[in-house]
Amino acid sequence: MIYYYYVFVLLSAAFSGYGIIQFWPASEQNNDFLLFNDISTAVLFLPSFWVIGFSLFAQLLMYYLTSKKNIYLAILLLYILNFTALFFIAGYNIHTFLGSIVLVTTSAVGLVHLGIAVLLYPLFRSKLHFAPFV
């Protein structure tokens, strides 16, 4: 089961890295809402950023932190940090409400990725006292 975790993390990191590099929003355009100029940027860049910026870093924090309370607090702070960073990278600081909806919707990819990683890696399950299949 641990090998599935490593393959899952390596493949998702590779595809997400490609998505971030290839579809980074073009900031030289004079438009307040950059991501809707190119729908592939919204569909590929934001979920890729959530996977790398949130899920993979949350897994690192879960590996090194020992207290369940500290893990949840660190994951919450990391979510807020990524939300804020994407808010300004994507140019949503003008259109606050619609930008928040788009970011919360695309954050589901990072949350699902983190959930799958927790299911695949036994150490994370034991730290969070999470045993869905027992």
C-alpha positions as CSV (number, residue, x, y, z in Angstrom):
1,M,0.0,0.0,0.0
2,I,2.9,2.3,0.7
3,Y,4.1,2.0,-2.9
4,Y,0.8,3.2,-4.2
5,Y,1.2,6.3,-2.0
6,Y,4.7,7.0,-3.4
7,V,3.5,6.5,-7.0
8,F,0.5,8.7,-6.4
9,V,2.5,11.5,-4.9
10,L,5.2,11.4,-7.5
11,L,2.7,11.4,-10.5
12,S,0.5,14.1,-9.0
13,A,3.5,16.3,-8.2
14,A,4.8,15.9,-11.7
15,F,1.5,16.7,-13.4
16,S,0.8,19.5,-11.0
17,G,4.2,21.0,-11.6
18,Y,3.7,20.9,-15.3
19,G,0.2,22.5,-14.8
20,I,1.7,25.3,-12.8
21,I,4.6,26.0,-15.1
22,Q,2.7,25.8,-18.3
23,F,-0.5,27.6,-17.3
24,W,0.7,30.3,-15.0
25,P,-1.6,33.4,-15.5
26,A,-0.2,36.0,-17.9
27,S,0.2,39.1,-15.8
28,E,1.1,41.4,-18.7
29,Q,-2.5,41.7,-19.8
30,N,-4.4,44.7,-18.5
31,N,-7.4,42.8,-17.3
32,D,-8.7,42.7,-13.8
33,F,-9.9,39.1,-14.0
34,L,-7.0,37.2,-15.7
35,L,-8.1,33.6,-15.4
36,F,-11.2,33.9,-17.5
37,N,-9.2,34.9,-20.5
38,D,-8.0,31.4,-20.9
39,I,-10.3,28.7,-19.4
40,S,-7.4,26.2,-19.4
41,T,-5.7,28.4,-16.9
42,A,-8.6,28.2,-14.5
43,V,-9.1,24.5,-15.1
44,L,-5.5,23.4,-14.9
45,F,-3.5,26.1,-13.0
46,L,-5.7,26.5,-9.9
47,P,-6.1,22.7,-9.1
48,S,-2.4,22.2,-9.8
49,F,-1.5,24.9,-7.4
50,W,-3.8,23.5,-4.7
51,V,-2.3,20.0,-5.1
52,I,1.3,21.3,-4.8
53,G,0.8,24.3,-2.5
54,F,-1.7,22.7,-0.1
55,S,-1.9,18.9,-0.3
56,L,1.8,18.1,-0.7
57,F,2.9,20.6,2.0
58,A,0.1,19.4,4.3
59,Q,1.5,15.9,3.9
60,L,5.0,17.2,4.9
61,L,3.5,18.9,8.0
62,M,1.6,15.7,8.9
63,Y,4.8,13.7,8.6
64,Y,6.8,16.0,11.0
65,L,4.1,17.1,13.5
66,T,3.0,14.8,16.2
67,S,0.0,16.3,17.9
68,K,-3.4,15.9,16.2
69,K,-4.4,19.4,17.2
70,N,-1.2,20.9,15.8
71,I,-1.7,19.0,12.5
72,Y,-5.2,20.3,12.1
73,L,-4.2,23.8,13.0
74,A,-1.2,23.7,10.5
75,I,-3.5,22.4,7.7
76,L,-6.0,25.2,8.4
77,L,-3.3,27.8,8.3
78,L,-1.8,26.3,5.1
79,Y,-5.3,26.4,3.5
80,I,-5.7,30.1,4.4
81,L,-2.2,30.9,3.2
82,N,-2.8,29.2,-0.2
83,F,-6.2,30.8,-0.6
84,T,-4.6,34.2,0.0
85,A,-1.7,33.6,-2.3
86,L,-3.9,32.4,-5.1
87,F,-6.3,35.3,-4.5
88,F,-3.5,37.7,-5.5
89,I,-1.7,35.6,-8.1
90,A,-4.9,35.0,-10.0
91,G,-5.9,38.7,-9.8
92,Y,-9.1,38.1,-7.8
93,N,-8.4,41.0,-5.4
94,I,-10.8,43.2,-7.5
95,H,-13.7,40.6,-7.8
96,T,-13.7,39.3,-4.2
97,F,-17.0,37.3,-4.1
98,L,-16.7,35.6,-7.4
99,G,-12.9,34.9,-6.9
100,S,-13.7,33.4,-3.5
101,I,-16.2,31.0,-5.1
102,V,-13.8,30.0,-7.8
103,L,-11.0,29.4,-5.3
104,V,-13.1,27.4,-2.8
105,T,-14.4,25.3,-5.7
106,T,-11.0,24.5,-7.1
107,S,-9.6,23.8,-3.6
108,A,-11.7,20.7,-3.6
109,V,-9.1,19.1,-5.8
110,G,-6.4,19.7,-3.2
111,L,-8.6,18.5,-0.4
112,V,-9.5,15.3,-2.3
113,H,-5.8,14.8,-3.0
114,L,-5.0,15.1,0.7
115,G,-7.8,12.7,1.6
116,I,-6.5,10.1,-0.8
117,A,-3.0,10.5,0.5
118,V,-4.2,10.0,4.1
119,L,-6.0,6.8,3.0
120,L,-2.9,5.5,1.2
121,Y,-0.3,6.2,3.9
122,P,-0.7,4.3,7.2
123,L,1.3,6.8,9.3
124,F,-1.1,9.6,8.5
125,R,-4.1,7.5,9.4
126,S,-2.6,6.6,12.7
127,K,-1.6,10.2,13.5
128,L,-5.1,11.4,12.8
129,H,-6.8,8.3,14.4
130,F,-8.5,7.8,11.0
131,A,-9.5,4.3,10.2
132,P,-12.4,4.2,7.7
133,F,-12.0,0.6,6.6
134,V,-11.4,-1.0,9.9
